[in-house]
Structure formats: C-alpha cells, structure tokens
Amino acid sequence: MTTGGTLRSLLLATAALALAPSLAQAQDTVRIGMIGGITGPIESLMPPITEAARLAVGQVNVQGGLGPSGAKVEMVVGDDGCIDAARASAAADRQVNSEKVAGIVGAMCSGATIAAANSAAIPAGVVMVSPASTSPAVTDLKDNDLVFRTAPSDAYQGEVLARVVRRNNIDSVAVTYVNNDYGTGFAKAFEAAFTAAGGKVTLSQAHEDGKADYRPEIGALASSGADALVVLAYVDGSGGRIIAQARETGDFSTFVGGDGMVGGNLTNVAGGDERLILTRPGGTAAGGAERFAEAAKGANLDPAATYTATSYDATFALLLALEKTGGKREGLSAALREVSSAPGERILPGEWEKAKKLIAAGTDIDYEGASGSLEFDANGDVPGSYDEVTIEDGQIKVVGPAT
C-alpha cells in the first residue's frame, strides 16, 4: 500500500514535469487563425496575402509581443479551397475548438467566410476579420458583432467599377459572373450602377466554376453585341479560363473585372487592341501605405499585390485589439472598434511598440492602416478606397485611384 502510493506519487510528479514545458509554452503563446484559399480559384493570390499577415505577426513578436509577459503570436493557417463551404467550416471548427485561436484573419472568399462564421466562429464567440470577402451578403450576417472586414463591400465596388468603365468610354457590356455570393452580389451592384450611368448591359448570365469549356457561354455573350466583356469571377478559376478562351475565339478584345481577377494568370493579356480594365480595393492613397510598403519590401513582399494591404491591416488591427483584451476572446469585437476608430493617438503600420505602451497607459489609439481608415460601421464594414489597375508589359500596373 505504501509502496503503491509512493510509486503513484512519483509517476504523477514525473508526468507533471513532462507537461510543464508545454504548459509554459501555452501560456507564453497566443494563437490566431488564418483561413483562405491556399488551393482553388484564388491560389495565386494567396501567397502574398499570407505573407502580409506573417509580416504583422513578426513585427509584434520582435517589438515586445502581446501583453505584459510579451507572449509570442503564432498564426495557424487553414485551407478552405475558396469555394468549398464544407472545408471552410471544418477549418474554422479546427481553429476555434482544437487550436483555441483567439481570433481569425479570414476567410478570403465570401461564401467561405459566411460558412466559417455560421458553423464555428459565431457560436463560439470568436471574432473574424476578412481581408478579402467583399460580397454584400456578408453585411447581412446575424453575427453578434463578430465578423468584420478590411476590404469594402462589392456594393461599393460595383459602383466604382461602373464609373471606371464609363470613364473608359465603354457604352455597352455583356456580364458573366460566377454563381456564388461573390459573383451574384458584385454583378447586381455593377449592373444597377452601370445602367444608372447611361450604359447598357446587353446580356448578364451566371456561370458555374470549374468547367473546362466556356465557349458556348462566350458565344452567347458575344452575340449580344457588347463593346466589352465583364468577368466577375476568380483569376485561377472560371474567370481566367473565360478570358483565355474569349481571346482564343477573338470574340472580345476589351475585358473588365474586379478584385478577384487581379492576379498573375492575367499577365498574358497584352498587345494589339486588347484592353484589360480592373478595379480592386487599394491603399495607394492611405495614410499608412508608405510605411507598409517600406516594411513589405524589406520582407521581399510586393506591397501592391492584391489584398496584401488589407491582409496586413486585418492582422495588425486584430493583434492591437488582443493587446487590449490581454489575448482573450472576450471583449475582442469592442476592442477592435476602439483601436481602429477616432478619437485616439494615430498608429501607423509597424508601430507596435508605440501602440503597446499607449494601450498599457490607458490611452486611446486610432490605427490608420496600409489600406486606409478602418472605421468599422455597425455591420463591421469599412468604406474603403479602390485602385484602377491593368496589365502592362506582363505586369500588374496601378493606373491610379478609382473614383
């Protein structure tokens, strides 16, 4: 009996010693999640988006970490395939319930964000900040003030794209859009604004992603007699394939698109009378753009890559909010609004040490991001700004602010 008790005590003590390092590590680490289309129709856009988030995490870790103890931030990345709601839900469930993340950057594609939020984040009270989900449907989520985004809604982008197209002297367009939350919402906003601006939509039709051949759809769009083809889809999916096949058939020479189309797979569109007119959320006029660009270039990251600025802002703002909550989920949505809204002392990208001291002293801060102001409205949306971009000499080129 005595021998058994001694042995039991020894075993328990040994187990406690074995567990001590992992427990200490857990206390010294705060996890945040990131969910995005590592594979799928936006996979070429994801590397700089992910690296921009890592840049923010790295700045925090080298400038004092989180909280008084200087806890290190660890980012857990999950792949949702962009258009796979089941994978998005599974990724969110794993991060929320197994990895115990304090907050999530993502998802990227709108349907994935909605699925992840409804299935895991909202029930668990976990804040999500998407850098790239632009569907108006995100605005209408019953999210208990848990879902935010640093990229503006396509309700705004549709209007901006319509103005840009009209300014480029295009009077009529045919529209094809991917049949999901992103494409449907974007198309609706664009068509209403373009018509109101005096333009004509000769034909508008949804298409399914993942097909090998879109030539029948392209033929119908071309027969409508439009001056240009508007493609509201994803560059590594149906969108890129539609433009490639339309170029092969010669049915269109002017192509128009939004943020989901601004990627490397379109850099072969150049020469002759072909035109490519695109818009995307932009940070070229943002107060924090210069500081972000400097830090990004130092990390071998292109600051002008699509959604890099909004990804950095989603991550940095989330971490500022976690500094206020002590790394806890509780109260994070309120803290996110507080650190990114006036009044407060201005904080620019990379100024973690400064922000940390101000928060510790109880001083209000106002983060002005790489992509612009993050004055979240009641729905977690930002007004945002946009750039007009095109392809020149095989490179994505910013033409200027899209107004």
RAJOJO-V442762 format. One record per backbone hydrogen bond with DSSP energy under -1.0 kcal/mol. NH is the residue of the N-H (numbers start at 1). CO is the residue of the C=O. If there is no record, write none. Layout:
# RAJOJO-V442762
<<NH | CO> <NH | CO>>
This chain:
# RAJOJO-V442762
<<5 | 1> <6 | 2> <7 | 3> <8 | 4> <9 | 5> <10 | 6> <11 | 7> <12 | 8> <13 | 9> <14 | 10> <15 | 11> <16 | 12> <17 | 13> <18 | 14> <19 | 15> <20 | 16> <23 | 19> <24 | 20> <25 | 21> <26 | 22> <27 | 23> <28 | 24> <29 | 26> <30 | 72> <32 | 74> <33 | 103> <34 | 76> <35 | 105> <36 | 78> <38 | 36> <43 | 40> <45 | 42> <46 | 42> <49 | 45> <50 | 46> <51 | 47> <52 | 48> <53 | 49> <54 | 50> <55 | 51> <56 | 52> <57 | 53> <58 | 54> <59 | 55> <60 | 56> <61 | 57> <62 | 58> <65 | 60> <66 | 71> <70 | 67> <71 | 66> <72 | 28> <74 | 30> <76 | 32> <78 | 34> <80 | 36> <83 | 81> <88 | 84> <89 | 85> <90 | 86> <91 | 87> <92 | 88> <93 | 89> <94 | 90> <95 | 91> <96 | 92> <97 | 93> <98 | 94> <99 | 94> <101 | 95> <102 | 31> <104 | 127> <105 | 33> <106 | 129> <113 | 109> <114 | 110> <115 | 111> <116 | 112> <117 | 113> <118 | 114> <119 | 115> <120 | 116> <121 | 116> <122 | 117> <124 | 120> <125 | 122> <126 | 121> <128 | 146> <129 | 104> <130 | 148> <138 | 135> <141 | 138> <143 | 141> <148 | 128> <149 | 380> <150 | 130> <154 | 134> <156 | 153> <157 | 153> <158 | 154> <160 | 156> <161 | 157> <162 | 158> <163 | 159> <164 | 160> <165 | 161> <166 | 162> <167 | 163> <168 | 164> <169 | 166> <170 | 165> <173 | 200> <174 | 228> <175 | 203> <176 | 230> <177 | 205> <178 | 232> <179 | 207> <180 | 178> <184 | 180> <185 | 181> <186 | 182> <187 | 183> <188 | 184> <189 | 185> <190 | 186> <191 | 187> <192 | 188> <193 | 189> <194 | 190> <195 | 191> <196 | 192> <197 | 193> <198 | 195> <199 | 194> <200 | 171> <202 | 173> <205 | 175> <207 | 177> <218 | 214> <219 | 215> <220 | 216> <221 | 217> <222 | 218> <223 | 219> <225 | 222> <229 | 254> <230 | 174> <231 | 256> <232 | 176> <235 | 260> <236 | 41> <237 | 234> <239 | 234> <240 | 234> <241 | 237> <242 | 238> <243 | 239> <244 | 240> <245 | 241> <246 | 242> <247 | 243> <248 | 244> <249 | 245> <250 | 246> <251 | 246> <255 | 275> <256 | 229> <257 | 277> <261 | 258> <262 | 259> <263 | 261> <266 | 263> <267 | 264> <269 | 266> <270 | 268> <274 | 271> <275 | 253> <277 | 255> <278 | 389> <279 | 257> <280 | 387> <282 | 385> <286 | 283> <288 | 369> <289 | 286> <292 | 288> <293 | 289> <294 | 290> <295 | 291> <296 | 292> <297 | 293> <298 | 294> <300 | 297> <301 | 296> <305 | 302> <308 | 305> <311 | 307> <312 | 308> <313 | 309> <314 | 310> <315 | 311> <316 | 312> <317 | 313> <318 | 314> <319 | 315> <320 | 316> <321 | 317> <322 | 318> <323 | 319> <324 | 320> <325 | 321> <327 | 322> <332 | 329> <335 | 331> <336 | 332> <337 | 333> <338 | 334> <339 | 335> <345 | 364> <347 | 366> <351 | 348> <352 | 350> <355 | 351> <356 | 352> <357 | 353> <358 | 354> <359 | 355> <360 | 356> <361 | 357> <362 | 359> <363 | 358> <366 | 345> <367 | 339> <368 | 347> <369 | 372> <376 | 374> <377 | 381> <380 | 377> <387 | 280> <388 | 400> <389 | 278> <390 | 397> <392 | 395> <395 | 392> <397 | 390> <399 | 388> <400 | 388> <402 | 386>>
